[in-house]
Amino acid sequence: MTDRIELSACTSILVGKKASLDGATYISRNEDRLVAIHPKRFLVQPAVTGRKEVYTSPYNGLTVPLPEKGYRYTSTPNGDESDGPNEEDGFNEKNVGESATESVYANERVLAYDPFIKSGLAEDSMTTLVLPFIDSARDGVRYLGELVKKYGSAEGNGVQFNDADEVWYMEIVTGHQWVAVRIPDDCYAVAANQIAIEEIDFNDPDNYMWADGIQEFVANNQLNPDADRWNFRHIFGTDTEKDHHYNTPRVWFAQRYLNPEIEQDPESPELPFIRKASRKISVEDIQYILKSHYNETKYDPLGHGSEHDKKTYRAISLSRTANSHILQMRDSKTNGAAGVQWISFGVPSFCPHVPFFTNANDTDDSYRNLPKTMSLDSAYWLYEALAMVVEAHYAEFIQADLDYQKELAQWARTKIREVDQQAGNFAGAKLTDYLTTQNHKIATHYNQATQKLLTELVMQGAELSKLTFKMDPNL
């Protein structure tokens, strides 16, 4: 994602329905910011009809008339919306998911001919202006593409969409140029702040989409460095020293985990965007990657490598991850509880992903209400506190924390199965009410488990103080 002061970053993972263990489609991302404390909420935005309203971005003044009708949708906006809502991720009531955005950076050649539009579409507005108005993942790309065509883009962004059948990744890289690719059903993809999409087949509009005139733009400005192919990454992307240490190693680690049989250089600029995993991918696999920090390698900043190695590469999970989310869409044709939005506040390495059914009309008080100062009644502050305590005594507390996360992950699978079995007894508004009630119960269970662990760790930590003295009896 993009920060307004200097480069920030996110990591995205997308999984097709035949690549996943349960047949669901997945899009996911760590929303990273520049500061460790960046409070977030989790909300359900209501459906609207008959609206006559103009949206104006608090960040850059972008002005867009809103459609009269909009679907209900979930989102995770900033606690402080003075710089824009930054709603980031969610599902709408048509079971279409969006995660926006993954910051991407174009090279100076292409930006010279199509610079960004200062008052154009930026991350702060991306979910607000798209998710309530789309009927499929493919429609999300089309709709967002039309907005970019009309208003221009203020920055480089990668945007994910999914529904029960398809997963799409779209990269907007200059003021008006973009492409999108459908992730094959039997594949996964990882993006980490570099332009990721590679070759585009302009004869296959079922699996690729692009800005009008992009081929002419490249040809007329002599921008293609390859003699015999049209590689979007080569034309529009960067390959810098910063990329080799800040971006590509994250892709390398994720692919190393899902394809351990493949040897790759963590600094290679040619790591593929799309791969077939060596096994079916579970939601726990996605969580592991989003929580990762080069675990079991010499590059782990919490590991035992040299100080140089531990600081060589930027990890996926960070102290400044404001929100880690996984959007899981199961068989929405037969299951009214198909959409599950997994949300992790705090540092992902130490905090669980909490599952919420998105066919809901409200969220729990602990996620909706956000005090400006710390309160353990708030989910955001609760998980931030847990992360700080665990990392402060990492060697002593990490196993208890991992056991707590594992226990909750097991509980989540059991709970989701139970809800699925009961959901068939309801329909329409009654089903939505039932799932909303279950979401409150899920939040309560996780909050109580977290408060219990936090209390135990604080009590144990008191015994670890260096301000401890025992008199030598021989004195």
ZAZALO-666202 format. One record per residue (C-alpha): z, x, y; residue number from 1; residue in one letter. Coordinates in steps of 0.2 Angstrom, whole numbers, plus 5000, padded with zeros to 4 digits. Layout:
N
+------+------+-------+-----+---------+
|   up | east | north | num | residuo |
+------+------+-------+-----+---------+
|    Z |    X |     Y | NUM |       A |
...
+------+------+-------+-----+---------+
***
This chain:
475
+------+------+-------+-----+---------+
|   up | east | north | num | residuo |
+------+------+-------+-----+---------+
| 5000 | 5000 |  5000 |   1 |       M |
| 4998 | 5005 |  5018 |   2 |       T |
| 5012 | 5009 |  5030 |   3 |       D |
| 5009 | 5008 |  5049 |   4 |       R |
| 5015 | 5026 |  5053 |   5 |       I |
| 5009 | 5037 |  5039 |   6 |       E |
| 5003 | 5037 |  5022 |   7 |       L |
| 5013 | 5027 |  5010 |   8 |       S |
| 5009 | 5022 |  4992 |   9 |       A |
| 5009 | 5010 |  4977 |  10 |       C |
| 5005 | 5011 |  4959 |  11 |       T |
| 4995 | 4997 |  4950 |  12 |       S |
| 4992 | 4993 |  4932 |  13 |       I |
| 4980 | 4980 |  4926 |  14 |       L |
| 4978 | 4974 |  4908 |  15 |       V |
| 4965 | 4962 |  4900 |  16 |       G |
| 4969 | 4948 |  4888 |  17 |       K |
| 4963 | 4957 |  4872 |  18 |       K |
| 4972 | 4973 |  4877 |  19 |       A |
| 4989 | 4965 |  4878 |  20 |       S |
| 5001 | 4962 |  4864 |  21 |       L |
| 5003 | 4943 |  4868 |  22 |       D |
| 4985 | 4939 |  4874 |  23 |       G |
| 4991 | 4937 |  4892 |  24 |       A |
| 4982 | 4945 |  4907 |  25 |       T |
| 4993 | 4956 |  4918 |  26 |       Y |
| 4992 | 4963 |  4935 |  27 |       I |
| 5007 | 4973 |  4942 |  28 |       S |
| 5012 | 4985 |  4955 |  29 |       R |
| 5026 | 4995 |  4963 |  30 |       N |
| 5027 | 4991 |  4981 |  31 |       E |
| 5032 | 5007 |  4989 |  32 |       D |
| 5037 | 5009 |  5007 |  33 |       R |
| 5042 | 5024 |  5018 |  34 |       L |
| 5061 | 5020 |  5019 |  35 |       V |
| 5073 | 5017 |  5004 |  36 |       A |
| 5080 | 5001 |  5011 |  37 |       I |
| 5066 | 4988 |  5014 |  38 |       H |
| 5074 | 4971 |  5010 |  39 |       P |
| 5063 | 4958 |  5001 |  40 |       K |
| 5065 | 4940 |  4996 |  41 |       R |
| 5057 | 4929 |  4983 |  42 |       F |
| 5051 | 4912 |  4988 |  43 |       L |
| 5040 | 4897 |  4983 |  44 |       V |
| 5029 | 4892 |  4998 |  45 |       Q |
| 5025 | 4873 |  4997 |  46 |       P |
| 5008 | 4866 |  4996 |  47 |       A |
| 5001 | 4859 |  5012 |  48 |       V |
| 4988 | 4845 |  5016 |  49 |       T |
| 4981 | 4839 |  5033 |  50 |       G |
| 4986 | 4855 |  5042 |  51 |       R |
| 4978 | 4860 |  5058 |  52 |       K |
| 4985 | 4878 |  5061 |  53 |       E |
| 4979 | 4895 |  5066 |  54 |       V |
| 4986 | 4910 |  5058 |  55 |       Y |
| 4990 | 4925 |  5070 |  56 |       T |
| 4996 | 4941 |  5062 |  57 |       S |
| 5011 | 4948 |  5071 |  58 |       P |
| 5005 | 4966 |  5066 |  59 |       Y |
| 4988 | 4967 |  5073 |  60 |       N |
| 4984 | 4950 |  5081 |  61 |       G |
| 4971 | 4945 |  5068 |  62 |       L |
| 4968 | 4926 |  5071 |  63 |       T |
| 4961 | 4915 |  5057 |  64 |       V |
| 4960 | 4896 |  5057 |  65 |       P |
| 4969 | 4890 |  5041 |  66 |       L |
| 4961 | 4878 |  5029 |  67 |       P |
| 4968 | 4860 |  5030 |  68 |       E |
| 4974 | 4861 |  5011 |  69 |       K |
| 4983 | 4875 |  5003 |  70 |       G |
| 4991 | 4877 |  4985 |  71 |       Y |
| 5009 | 4880 |  4982 |  72 |       R |
| 5012 | 4898 |  4978 |  73 |       Y |
| 5026 | 4911 |  4975 |  74 |       T |
| 5028 | 4927 |  4985 |  75 |       S |
| 5039 | 4941 |  4989 |  76 |       T |
| 5039 | 4943 |  5008 |  77 |       P |
| 5048 | 4956 |  5019 |  78 |       N |
| 5065 | 4951 |  5025 |  79 |       G |
| 5060 | 4956 |  5042 |  80 |       D |
| 5043 | 4948 |  5046 |  81 |       E |
| 5041 | 4954 |  5063 |  82 |       S |
| 5027 | 4966 |  5057 |  83 |       D |
| 5019 | 4952 |  5047 |  84 |       G |
| 5024 | 4942 |  5032 |  85 |       P |
| 5018 | 4955 |  5019 |  86 |       N |
| 5020 | 4942 |  5005 |  87 |       E |
| 5013 | 4955 |  4992 |  88 |       E |
| 5012 | 4946 |  4976 |  89 |       D |
| 5013 | 4929 |  4967 |  90 |       G |
| 5004 | 4915 |  4957 |  91 |       F |
| 4998 | 4899 |  4965 |  92 |       N |
| 4999 | 4882 |  4957 |  93 |       E |
| 4981 | 4884 |  4949 |  94 |       K |
| 4989 | 4899 |  4939 |  95 |       N |
| 4979 | 4912 |  4949 |  96 |       V |
| 4988 | 4928 |  4953 |  97 |       G |
| 4986 | 4941 |  4967 |  98 |       E |
| 4994 | 4957 |  4971 |  99 |       S |
| 4990 | 4965 |  4988 | 100 |       A |
| 4989 | 4979 |  4991 | 101 |       T |
| 4986 | 4996 |  4984 | 102 |       E |
| 4982 | 5008 |  4998 | 103 |       S |
| 4966 | 5017 |  4996 | 104 |       V |
| 4958 | 5030 |  5007 | 105 |       Y |
| 4940 | 5033 |  5011 | 106 |       A |
| 4932 | 5049 |  5016 | 107 |       N |
| 4926 | 5053 |  5034 | 108 |       E |
| 4908 | 5052 |  5030 | 109 |       R |
| 4908 | 5033 |  5026 | 110 |       V |
| 4921 | 5029 |  5039 | 111 |       L |
| 4910 | 5037 |  5053 | 112 |       A |
| 4897 | 5024 |  5050 | 113 |       Y |
| 4908 | 5009 |  5046 | 114 |       D |
| 4925 | 5012 |  5054 | 115 |       P |
| 4940 | 5000 |  5052 | 116 |       F |
| 4942 | 4985 |  5063 | 117 |       I |
| 4959 | 4987 |  5072 | 118 |       K |
| 4961 | 4968 |  5073 | 119 |       S |
| 4954 | 4965 |  5055 | 120 |       G |
| 4962 | 4960 |  5039 | 121 |       L |
| 4977 | 4971 |  5034 | 122 |       A |
| 4990 | 4970 |  5020 | 123 |       E |
| 5002 | 4960 |  5030 | 124 |       D |
| 4991 | 4945 |  5030 | 125 |       S |
| 4982 | 4948 |  5013 | 126 |       M |
| 4992 | 4936 |  5002 | 127 |       T |
| 4995 | 4923 |  5015 | 128 |       T |
| 4977 | 4921 |  5019 | 129 |       L |
| 4970 | 4921 |  5001 | 130 |       V |
| 4982 | 4916 |  4987 | 131 |       L |
| 4985 | 4897 |  4993 | 132 |       P |
| 4966 | 4894 |  4993 | 133 |       F |
| 4958 | 4901 |  4977 | 134 |       I |
| 4955 | 4893 |  4960 | 135 |       D |
| 4952 | 4908 |  4949 | 136 |       S |
| 4953 | 4927 |  4949 | 137 |       A |
| 4934 | 4928 |  4952 | 138 |       R |
| 4936 | 4916 |  4966 | 139 |       D |
| 4949 | 4927 |  4974 | 140 |       G |
| 4937 | 4942 |  4975 | 141 |       V |
| 4924 | 4930 |  4983 | 142 |       R |
| 4936 | 4922 |  4995 | 143 |       Y |
| 4943 | 4939 |  5001 | 144 |       L |
| 4925 | 4946 |  5002 | 145 |       G |
| 4920 | 4932 |  5014 | 146 |       E |
| 4936 | 4936 |  5025 | 147 |       L |
| 4931 | 4954 |  5026 | 148 |       V |
| 4913 | 4950 |  5030 | 149 |       K |
| 4919 | 4939 |  5045 | 150 |       K |
| 4934 | 4948 |  5052 | 151 |       Y |
| 4932 | 4966 |  5045 | 152 |       G |
| 4946 | 4976 |  5037 | 153 |       S |
| 4959 | 4986 |  5047 | 154 |       A |
| 4963 | 4998 |  5032 | 155 |       E |
| 4958 | 5003 |  5015 | 156 |       G |
| 4966 | 4992 |  5001 | 157 |       N |
| 4965 | 4989 |  4983 | 158 |       G |
| 4968 | 4970 |  4978 | 159 |       V |
| 4972 | 4963 |  4960 | 160 |       Q |
| 4968 | 4946 |  4954 | 161 |       F |
| 4971 | 4937 |  4937 | 162 |       N |
| 4970 | 4921 |  4929 | 163 |       D |
| 4972 | 4916 |  4910 | 164 |       A |
| 4955 | 4923 |  4906 | 165 |       D |
| 4950 | 4937 |  4919 | 166 |       E |
| 4957 | 4952 |  4928 | 167 |       V |
| 4948 | 4959 |  4943 | 168 |       W |
| 4951 | 4974 |  4954 | 169 |       Y |
| 4944 | 4975 |  4972 | 170 |       M |
| 4943 | 4990 |  4983 | 171 |       E |
| 4940 | 4987 |  5002 | 172 |       I |
| 4937 | 5004 |  5009 | 173 |       V |
| 4929 | 5004 |  5026 | 174 |       T |
| 4927 | 4991 |  5040 | 175 |       G |
| 4916 | 4980 |  5029 | 176 |       H |
| 4912 | 4989 |  5013 | 177 |       Q |
| 4920 | 4984 |  4996 | 178 |       W |
| 4916 | 4982 |  4978 | 179 |       V |
| 4926 | 4974 |  4963 | 180 |       A |
| 4925 | 4976 |  4945 | 181 |       V |
| 4931 | 4964 |  4931 | 182 |       R |
| 4943 | 4974 |  4919 | 183 |       I |
| 4936 | 4972 |  4902 | 184 |       P |
| 4946 | 4960 |  4891 | 185 |       D |
| 4950 | 4975 |  4879 | 186 |       D |
| 4955 | 4988 |  4892 | 187 |       C |
| 4968 | 4992 |  4905 | 188 |       Y |
| 4966 | 5001 |  4922 | 189 |       A |
| 4978 | 5011 |  4933 | 190 |       V |
| 4976 | 5014 |  4952 | 191 |       A |
| 4987 | 5026 |  4962 | 192 |       A |
| 4981 | 5027 |  4980 | 193 |       N |
| 4964 | 5035 |  4977 | 194 |       Q |
| 4948 | 5025 |  4977 | 195 |       I |
| 4947 | 5021 |  4958 | 196 |       A |
| 4932 | 5011 |  4954 | 197 |       I |
| 4918 | 5022 |  4947 | 198 |       E |
| 4900 | 5016 |  4943 | 199 |       E |
| 4893 | 4999 |  4948 | 200 |       I |
| 4880 | 4990 |  4939 | 201 |       D |
| 4871 | 4980 |  4952 | 202 |       F |
| 4862 | 4971 |  4938 | 203 |       N |
| 4878 | 4963 |  4931 | 204 |       D |
| 4885 | 4951 |  4944 | 205 |       P |
| 4896 | 4943 |  4930 | 206 |       D |
| 4907 | 4959 |  4929 | 207 |       N |
| 4904 | 4967 |  4947 | 208 |       Y |
| 4904 | 4961 |  4964 | 209 |       M |
| 4901 | 4970 |  4981 | 210 |       W |
| 4898 | 4968 |  4999 | 211 |       A |
| 4882 | 4962 |  5005 | 212 |       D |
| 4871 | 4977 |  5010 | 213 |       G |
| 4882 | 4990 |  5002 | 214 |       I |
| 4867 | 4999 |  4993 | 215 |       Q |
| 4857 | 4999 |  5009 | 216 |       E |
| 4872 | 5006 |  5019 | 217 |       F |
| 4874 | 5020 |  5007 | 218 |       V |
| 4855 | 5024 |  5006 | 219 |       A |
| 4852 | 5022 |  5025 | 220 |       N |
| 4866 | 5034 |  5029 | 221 |       N |
| 4863 | 5046 |  5015 | 222 |       Q |
| 4880 | 5045 |  5008 | 223 |       L |
| 4877 | 5047 |  4989 | 224 |       N |
| 4881 | 5064 |  4983 | 225 |       P |
| 4874 | 5061 |  4965 | 226 |       D |
| 4856 | 5062 |  4961 | 227 |       A |
| 4855 | 5050 |  4946 | 228 |       D |
| 4870 | 5037 |  4948 | 229 |       R |
| 4879 | 5026 |  4960 | 230 |       W |
| 4897 | 5031 |  4958 | 231 |       N |
| 4908 | 5021 |  4971 | 232 |       F |
| 4922 | 5034 |  4969 | 233 |       R |
| 4911 | 5049 |  4973 | 234 |       H |
| 4902 | 5040 |  4988 | 235 |       I |
| 4917 | 5033 |  4996 | 236 |       F |
| 4933 | 5042 |  4990 | 237 |       G |
| 4942 | 5058 |  4993 | 238 |       T |
| 4946 | 5073 |  4982 | 239 |       D |
| 4960 | 5083 |  4992 | 240 |       T |
| 4974 | 5094 |  4988 | 241 |       E |
| 4986 | 5079 |  4992 | 242 |       K |
| 4976 | 5068 |  4980 | 243 |       D |
| 4979 | 5081 |  4966 | 244 |       H |
| 4998 | 5081 |  4969 | 245 |       H |
| 5002 | 5064 |  4976 | 246 |       Y |
| 4990 | 5052 |  4967 | 247 |       N |
| 4980 | 5058 |  4951 | 248 |       T |
| 4996 | 5063 |  4942 | 249 |       P |
| 5002 | 5046 |  4942 | 250 |       R |
| 4986 | 5040 |  4933 | 251 |       V |
| 4988 | 5054 |  4921 | 252 |       W |
| 5005 | 5050 |  4916 | 253 |       F |
| 5001 | 5031 |  4913 | 254 |       A |
| 4986 | 5036 |  4903 | 255 |       Q |
| 4996 | 5049 |  4893 | 256 |       R |
| 5008 | 5035 |  4888 | 257 |       Y |
| 4995 | 5023 |  4883 | 258 |       L |
| 4983 | 5036 |  4876 | 259 |       N |
| 4994 | 5050 |  4870 | 260 |       P |
| 4979 | 5056 |  4859 | 261 |       E |
| 4969 | 5061 |  4874 | 262 |       I |
| 4972 | 5078 |  4883 | 263 |       E |
| 4969 | 5077 |  4902 | 264 |       Q |
| 4973 | 5088 |  4917 | 265 |       D |
| 4985 | 5079 |  4929 | 266 |       P |
| 4976 | 5085 |  4944 | 267 |       E |
| 4958 | 5080 |  4938 | 268 |       S |
| 4948 | 5070 |  4950 | 269 |       P |
| 4938 | 5062 |  4936 | 270 |       E |
| 4952 | 5053 |  4927 | 271 |       L |
| 4944 | 5037 |  4922 | 272 |       P |
| 4949 | 5021 |  4930 | 273 |       F |
| 4947 | 5010 |  4915 | 274 |       I |
| 4952 | 5014 |  4897 | 275 |       R |
| 4955 | 5007 |  4880 | 276 |       K |
| 4973 | 5010 |  4875 | 277 |       A |
| 4977 | 5017 |  4858 | 278 |       S |
| 4988 | 5001 |  4854 | 279 |       R |
| 4991 | 4984 |  4861 | 280 |       K |
| 5000 | 4984 |  4877 | 281 |       I |
| 5017 | 4974 |  4879 | 282 |       S |
| 5026 | 4969 |  4895 | 283 |       V |
| 5039 | 4982 |  4890 | 284 |       E |
| 5025 | 4995 |  4891 | 285 |       D |
| 5020 | 4990 |  4909 | 286 |       I |
| 5038 | 4990 |  4914 | 287 |       Q |
| 5041 | 5008 |  4906 | 288 |       Y |
| 5026 | 5014 |  4917 | 289 |       I |
| 5032 | 5006 |  4933 | 290 |       L |
| 5050 | 5013 |  4930 | 291 |       K |
| 5043 | 5031 |  4925 | 292 |       S |
| 5046 | 5047 |  4934 | 293 |       H |
| 5037 | 5059 |  4922 | 294 |       Y |
| 5050 | 5056 |  4909 | 295 |       N |
| 5051 | 5069 |  4895 | 296 |       E |
| 5040 | 5081 |  4905 | 297 |       T |
| 5044 | 5096 |  4915 | 298 |       K |
| 5039 | 5087 |  4931 | 299 |       Y |
| 5053 | 5074 |  4930 | 300 |       D |
| 5063 | 5075 |  4946 | 301 |       P |
| 5078 | 5070 |  4936 | 302 |       L |
| 5075 | 5081 |  4921 | 303 |       G |
| 5077 | 5099 |  4917 | 304 |       H |
| 5062 | 5108 |  4923 | 305 |       G |
| 5062 | 5121 |  4936 | 306 |       S |
| 5064 | 5116 |  4954 | 307 |       E |
| 5046 | 5120 |  4957 | 308 |       H |
| 5040 | 5109 |  4943 | 309 |       D |
| 5051 | 5094 |  4948 | 310 |       K |
| 5044 | 5094 |  4965 | 311 |       K |
| 5026 | 5096 |  4960 | 312 |       T |
| 5020 | 5078 |  4958 | 313 |       Y |
| 5025 | 5062 |  4966 | 314 |       R |
| 5032 | 5050 |  4953 | 315 |       A |
| 5028 | 5032 |  4950 | 316 |       I |
| 5046 | 5025 |  4952 | 317 |       S |
| 5054 | 5030 |  4969 | 318 |       L |
| 5069 | 5026 |  4979 | 319 |       S |
| 5058 | 5018 |  4992 | 320 |       R |
| 5050 | 5006 |  4980 | 321 |       T |
| 5054 | 4989 |  4988 | 322 |       A |
| 5048 | 4978 |  4975 | 323 |       N |
| 5041 | 4981 |  4957 | 324 |       S |
| 5032 | 4966 |  4950 | 325 |       H |
| 5022 | 4961 |  4935 | 326 |       I |
| 5011 | 4945 |  4935 | 327 |       L |
| 5009 | 4938 |  4917 | 328 |       Q |
| 4997 | 4924 |  4914 | 329 |       M |
| 4997 | 4917 |  4897 | 330 |       R |
| 4987 | 4902 |  4890 | 331 |       D |
| 4988 | 4891 |  4905 | 332 |       S |
| 4977 | 4878 |  4896 | 333 |       K |
| 4991 | 4873 |  4884 | 334 |       T |
| 5007 | 4880 |  4891 | 335 |       N |
| 5013 | 4873 |  4907 | 336 |       G |
| 5025 | 4887 |  4908 | 337 |       A |
| 5011 | 4900 |  4907 | 338 |       A |
| 5014 | 4910 |  4923 | 339 |       G |
| 5028 | 4922 |  4923 | 340 |       V |
| 5032 | 4933 |  4938 | 341 |       Q |
| 5043 | 4948 |  4933 | 342 |       W |
| 5052 | 4955 |  4949 | 343 |       I |
| 5062 | 4971 |  4951 | 344 |       S |
| 5071 | 4974 |  4967 | 345 |       F |
| 5080 | 4991 |  4969 | 346 |       G |
| 5074 | 5007 |  4961 | 347 |       V |
| 5064 | 5002 |  4946 | 348 |       P |
| 5070 | 5016 |  4935 | 349 |       S |
| 5088 | 5009 |  4935 | 350 |       F |
| 5085 | 4990 |  4938 | 351 |       C |
| 5078 | 4977 |  4926 | 352 |       P |
| 5062 | 4966 |  4929 | 353 |       H |
| 5068 | 4948 |  4930 | 354 |       V |
| 5056 | 4935 |  4923 | 355 |       P |
| 5053 | 4919 |  4933 | 356 |       F |
| 5042 | 4904 |  4929 | 357 |       F |
| 5030 | 4902 |  4943 | 358 |       T |
| 5027 | 4883 |  4940 | 359 |       N |
| 5042 | 4880 |  4951 | 360 |       A |
| 5047 | 4872 |  4968 | 361 |       N |
| 5061 | 4883 |  4973 | 362 |       D |
| 5069 | 4900 |  4970 | 363 |       T |
| 5088 | 4905 |  4967 | 364 |       D |
| 5099 | 4907 |  4982 | 365 |       D |
| 5102 | 4925 |  4978 | 366 |       S |
| 5083 | 4929 |  4980 | 367 |       Y |
| 5079 | 4917 |  4994 | 368 |       R |
| 5094 | 4921 |  5006 | 369 |       N |
| 5094 | 4939 |  5012 | 370 |       L |
| 5109 | 4945 |  5023 | 371 |       P |
| 5105 | 4959 |  5035 | 372 |       K |
| 5120 | 4969 |  5028 | 373 |       T |
| 5125 | 4972 |  5010 | 374 |       M |
| 5131 | 4958 |  5000 | 375 |       S |
| 5132 | 4957 |  4981 | 376 |       L |
| 5128 | 4939 |  4982 | 377 |       D |
| 5110 | 4944 |  4986 | 378 |       S |
| 5099 | 4950 |  4972 | 379 |       A |
| 5090 | 4963 |  4983 | 380 |       Y |
| 5107 | 4971 |  4989 | 381 |       W |
| 5114 | 4970 |  4972 | 382 |       L |
| 5100 | 4980 |  4963 | 383 |       Y |
| 5100 | 4993 |  4977 | 384 |       E |
| 5119 | 4995 |  4975 | 385 |       A |
| 5116 | 4997 |  4956 | 386 |       L |
| 5102 | 5010 |  4958 | 387 |       A |
| 5112 | 5021 |  4970 | 388 |       M |
| 5128 | 5021 |  4959 | 389 |       V |
| 5118 | 5025 |  4943 | 390 |       V |
| 5108 | 5039 |  4952 | 391 |       E |
| 5124 | 5046 |  4960 | 392 |       A |
| 5131 | 5050 |  4942 | 393 |       H |
| 5115 | 5051 |  4933 | 394 |       Y |
| 5120 | 5061 |  4918 | 395 |       A |
| 5136 | 5050 |  4915 | 396 |       E |
| 5129 | 5033 |  4919 | 397 |       F |
| 5110 | 5033 |  4913 | 398 |       I |
| 5113 | 5028 |  4895 | 399 |       Q |
| 5124 | 5013 |  4900 | 400 |       A |
| 5111 | 5008 |  4912 | 401 |       D |
| 5097 | 5010 |  4899 | 402 |       L |
| 5107 | 5000 |  4887 | 403 |       D |
| 5110 | 4986 |  4900 | 404 |       Y |
| 5091 | 4985 |  4904 | 405 |       Q |
| 5087 | 4984 |  4885 | 406 |       K |
| 5099 | 4970 |  4882 | 407 |       E |
| 5092 | 4960 |  4896 | 408 |       L |
| 5074 | 4963 |  4891 | 409 |       A |
| 5079 | 4957 |  4874 | 410 |       Q |
| 5087 | 4942 |  4882 | 411 |       W |
| 5072 | 4938 |  4892 | 412 |       A |
| 5060 | 4937 |  4877 | 413 |       R |
| 5072 | 4925 |  4869 | 414 |       T |
| 5074 | 4915 |  4884 | 415 |       K |
| 5055 | 4913 |  4887 | 416 |       I |
| 5053 | 4908 |  4869 | 417 |       R |
| 5066 | 4894 |  4871 | 418 |       E |
| 5059 | 4888 |  4887 | 419 |       V |
| 5041 | 4888 |  4880 | 420 |       D |
| 5048 | 4877 |  4865 | 421 |       Q |
| 5056 | 4865 |  4877 | 422 |       Q |
| 5042 | 4864 |  4890 | 423 |       A |
| 5031 | 4853 |  4880 | 424 |       G |
| 5043 | 4839 |  4882 | 425 |       N |
| 5039 | 4838 |  4900 | 426 |       F |
| 5024 | 4836 |  4911 | 427 |       A |
| 5020 | 4836 |  4930 | 428 |       G |
| 5034 | 4836 |  4942 | 429 |       A |
| 5047 | 4834 |  4928 | 430 |       K |
| 5040 | 4851 |  4920 | 431 |       L |
| 5041 | 4859 |  4937 | 432 |       T |
| 5059 | 4853 |  4940 | 433 |       D |
| 5064 | 4859 |  4922 | 434 |       Y |
| 5056 | 4877 |  4925 | 435 |       L |
| 5065 | 4878 |  4942 | 436 |       T |
| 5081 | 4875 |  4934 | 437 |       T |
| 5078 | 4888 |  4921 | 438 |       Q |
| 5074 | 4900 |  4934 | 439 |       N |
| 5091 | 4897 |  4942 | 440 |       H |
| 5099 | 4900 |  4925 | 441 |       K |
| 5089 | 4916 |  4923 | 442 |       I |
| 5094 | 4923 |  4940 | 443 |       A |
| 5112 | 4919 |  4936 | 444 |       T |
| 5112 | 4928 |  4920 | 445 |       H |
| 5104 | 4944 |  4927 | 446 |       Y |
| 5115 | 4943 |  4942 | 447 |       N |
| 5131 | 4942 |  4932 | 448 |       Q |
| 5126 | 4955 |  4920 | 449 |       A |
| 5122 | 4967 |  4934 | 450 |       T |
| 5138 | 4963 |  4943 | 451 |       Q |
| 5148 | 4967 |  4927 | 452 |       K |
| 5139 | 4984 |  4924 | 453 |       L |
| 5141 | 4988 |  4943 | 454 |       L |
| 5160 | 4985 |  4942 | 455 |       T |
| 5162 | 4995 |  4926 | 456 |       E |
| 5152 | 5010 |  4933 | 457 |       L |
| 5162 | 5010 |  4950 | 458 |       V |
| 5178 | 5011 |  4940 | 459 |       M |
| 5171 | 5025 |  4929 | 460 |       Q |
| 5165 | 5034 |  4944 | 461 |       G |
| 5182 | 5034 |  4952 | 462 |       A |
| 5187 | 5045 |  4938 | 463 |       E |
| 5173 | 5057 |  4942 | 464 |       L |
| 5178 | 5062 |  4959 | 465 |       S |
| 5179 | 5080 |  4963 | 466 |       K |
| 5195 | 5076 |  4974 | 467 |       L |
| 5206 | 5077 |  4958 | 468 |       T |
| 5220 | 5089 |  4956 | 469 |       F |
| 5232 | 5092 |  4942 | 470 |       K |
| 5246 | 5104 |  4944 | 471 |       M |
| 5246 | 5119 |  4933 | 472 |       D |
| 5263 | 5117 |  4923 | 473 |       P |
| 5264 | 5137 |  4922 | 474 |       N |
| 5265 | 5138 |  4941 | 475 |       L |
+------+------+-------+-----+---------+
***
